């Protein structure tokens, strides 16, 4: 029997408690949740009594029993902690955004190759059911030649959340690194890297310290993508809109997996990731001369697939679903967006 992969989390904040720990625990027997770093409390032991609670990341790097380290700490620490984990001979999953700069990402990719270790980024929203459905519509060319793709990730949070580094000015903070790293990854997954990026980024909330909205236009050969996000959208519009020479596809709502994880539901249980019919997308197109209009069933989302792939990469030497080079390109794109916003002009890529 294959030995489970002993895994450590460097933090038990929102990403550790809601995403990584439940997914790793549900991926058993492929993984063993071995250690969680909690510096000020040990409340993770309530849910995971068998797990070691460490009070310092150094104890994780020094433990030879740990094979895989999940770096889910503040964004500006990613490069340092991934470096230390790789130097200690560990495989690494790092939370999005991969790094703050593309130069840091390149250094980590080179180090992982030299150490012959798996390095990947938790781009979980590739396994959102709505995105998987959008990609299927795109790949099947149901809309003819696509001319426009618009992607939104909007929220209504008209206040500044207290006591979180995510609301403080600093390297790698702000909505573009937070939500944009997911959205840009999705667009690049579908269409590849754009030729140009033209972005406007800023602060809309009263007393806000970090960027809380962006409006990005990505130019491709023959079509463009619009990527938008704001914390001041109370009435949600479509999350995805695709328009082509034969028709359109519109998708409202958001994948239900995050909410299910927050409610303590078990990933992979019957019905996991299934979306209510009310939120299925609408297709209106012409195929081979036949007009087709109606709802398209949303594919079930499956965040577990990310860790299943990590297991296969480590134990079976299979290709990574999320290659670090792809996440490096997303950071390059984020840097280009900030440069565009500063210069108020499109940036060639």
N, C-alpha and C positions, 0 to 999 in steps of 0.2 A: 504494500500500500504506500502511495506517495505521501511523504511527510508534509503536514500542513506548513504554510509559510507563517512563521512567527512575526507579527507585525506590531509596530509601535506608532502611536499618535503623539505628535509633539504638542498638541493642545486639545482641550476639551471645551472649546467655545462652541459657537453655533455650528460651524462646519463639522467639528468632531462629534458633537453630541447628536446632531440631526442627520448628518449624511454618513461620514466615514465609519463610525463605530457600528451603527445598525447594518450598514451594507457589508462590512467585513464579517460581523457576527453571522449574518444571513448566508454568507458565502461559504460557511463551514461545510465540509471538512477541508476545503482548499486553503483556508486561512485560520490562524489562531490569533485572536486579539490578545497580545502578550502584555503590553505596557502602555499606559496612558500618562502623559506628563500633566500634572496639576500642581502648580506652585503654592496655591493658597488654600486649597481644600482637597477633599478626597471623595466628593460626591459621586464621581463616576463609578465607584465601587458599589454603590447602591444598585445600579442596574447591571454591572459586570463584576460580581464579587470575586471571580477567579483571576481578574486582571491585576497586575502589579501597578501601583500608583507611584510614579517617580516624581521627585520635586525638582529635577533639573534635567535638561536635555543631554547633558554630558553623560548621565547614567545610561541613556539609550544608546549613544554612540559607543560606549565602552562595553556593552553587553554582547558577548559573542553569540548568544542564542537568538538575537533579533536579526532577521534577514531583510525585512522591508520596513522603511521608515516613511511615514506620511508627514510631510512638512505642511502643516495647515496653520501656520503662525502669521502674524502681520506681514503684509506684502514686502516691506523693505528688509525683512529678515530672510526671505526665501533663498537668495543667492548664497548667503553665509551658511545657513543650515543644510542646504542641499550639498554644498561643497564638503562640509564636515561629515555628513552621512556617507557620501561617496568615498571620501578618504578613509572612513572607518570600514569600508567594504560592504556597505549596505546597498540594496536596491532602493529606489526612491519614487514615491508618488508625491507630487507637489501640487498644492491647491492653485487654481487660477487666481490671479495672473501668474504665469510662469515666473517672471522676474519683473523688475522695474525697467530695465534696459535690454535691448537686443544684444549688446556686447556681453552682458552678464550671462544671457542665455547661451550664447556661443561658447563661452568658457565652460559652462556646465555640461553642454553636449560633448565637448572635447574630453572633459574629465571622465564622464560616464563611459565613453568609448575606450579610453585608456585603461579604466578599471574593469572593463567588460561587465558592467552592471546595467540593469534596466533603469531607465529614467523616463517617466511619463508625467503628463499633466492631467489633473482631474477636470477635463472638459465634459462634465456629466451631461450637459444639455444637448449633446449630440444624440442622447438617448431619450430626449423628450419625445412623447408620442406625436405632438403637433409638428415638430421639426422633421421627424422621420417620415411623416405623411407628406409634408411639403417637398422633401427630397425625392420621394417616390413619384409625386406628380411631375416634378422637374425632370427626373431621369427618364420617365416614360414619355416625355415630350407631348403632354396632353394639351398644351396651350399653343402649339406651333412654335414660332421663334419668339422667345421671351425678350421683351423690351424693357421691362421694369420689375424689380423686386424691392418690396418695402418691408422692413422688419422693425417691430416696436417691442420695447420692454419697459413699460410704463408702470408707475406706482403713484399712490397718493399718500404722501408723508409730508405734510406742510409744517412740520416742526423739525428741530435739530435734535436728534437722539442724544441723550446724555451718556457720559461715561463709556464711550467707545472710540477706539483709535480711528475707526472708519469715518468719523465726522471731524477729525482734526487734520489740519494741513500737514502734509509730509510726503515723502517720496512714495509714489505708488498708491496714494489715496485718491478718492474721487470716483464718480460714477463710471467714467470710461474704463478705468482699471477694474472696477467692481463688476458691473453688468456688461460693459462693452466688450470685455475679454470673452464673454460667452457669445455675444451676438456676432462679433466680427469673426470668431471661429466658425460659427454656423455659415456665414456668408462665404468664407474662404473654402469651407467644405463643399459647398454647392458649386461655386463659380471660380475658385482659385483666387490668386492675388490680383487686385485691380491694377490698372495702369496709372490711375491718379486717385488721390484722396483730397477732398475739400471738406473741412470740418469747422463747425462753430461749437464752442464748448463754454459753459459759464455757470454762474450761480443765480438761481431764481428765488430760492426761499429766503425770507427775511432772517437776518443774522446767520446765514449759512457761511461756513468756512471753506467748504470743499465744492468742487464742481458738481452740480446736481442735474445738469441736462446736457445733451449733445444732439446735434443734427449733422449727420455725416453723409456725404454724397461720394460714392465710389464709381469711377468710370471704367467700364470694360469695353472690349471691342464689340460694338453693336448694341450694347444695353448698359443700364446703370442700376445701381443698388442704392437705396436710401435706408439708413440705419439711424433710428431715433430712440431717445429715452429721456424721461423726465420724472421727477418726484412730485410734480404738480399736475397729474392727470387723474381727475376723479371719475370721469366718464370714459371708459375704455373704448377705443376703436379697435379695428382689426389688428391682431398680432402679426399676421403675415398677409401680404397682398402680392400676387404675381399676375402680371398682365402680358399677354402675347398676341401674336397676329391672328390666333384662332379663338382666344377666349381668356378667361380670368379664373383665379382660384383665391378665395378669401377665407381666412381662418381666424376666429375669435377665441377668447379663453386662453387658459394656461394649463400646462401639463399638471395632473393632480398628484404626482409623486412627492413633491416637497411637502405639501400639506399632509399627506398620508404619513410621511416620516415624522413630522411634527406631532402628529396625533399618536405616535407610538406603534403604528401598524407595521407588520412584518414584511419586509421586501420579498417579493416572489410568491406571496400568498395568492390563492385563487382570486382572480379579478384585478391583480396588481397592475397599476398603470392604465387601466381601462378608463376611457373618458365618456361622460354622459352624452347621449345623442344630441342634447341641446347645443353642444359646443362643436359638433362635427363641422368641418369646413364645407363651403359651397363651391362647386365646379360649374362653370357655364362656358361651354366650348363647343367646337365642331370637330368631329373626328371622322375622317373619310366621308365627308359630305353629310354626316348625320349630326344634328344639333342635340347636345346632351346637356341637361341642366338638373342639378340635384346635389344632395348631401354626399360627402365622401367620408366613410367611417375612418375615424382616427386610429392609427396603429397604436397598440398598447406600448406605453413607455417602459423602459427597462434599464434603470441605473445599475442593476446588478451586472449587466453585460460588461461594464467597464472593468470591474474587479475580476470577472471571469477571464477577460482578456489578459489582465495583468498576471493572473495565475499561469495562463498558457505561455506567456512570454518568458516568465521566470523558470517554470518547470519543463516546458516543452519546446522552448526556443522558437515560438511562433512570433510572427510580426506584431508589433504594437498597433492597436487601433488608433491611439493618439500619439503620433510620433513627436518627439520634442522639437524637431525642426519646424513642424507645423505651428506649434505654439510660439516658437521664436518668431515666425513670420507675423503672428498676431501682434506681438510686442512691437515689431518693426512698424506695423500698421498704426498702432496706438501712438508711437513716437511721431509718425508722419502726420497724424491728426492734430497733435499738439502743435507741431510746427506750422501746419496750415492755419490753425486758429490764431497763432501769434502773428503770422505774416498776412492773414486775411487773403490767402490765395491757394489755389490747388497745388499739391505737391506731387511731382512725378515719382513713381515707384519703379 
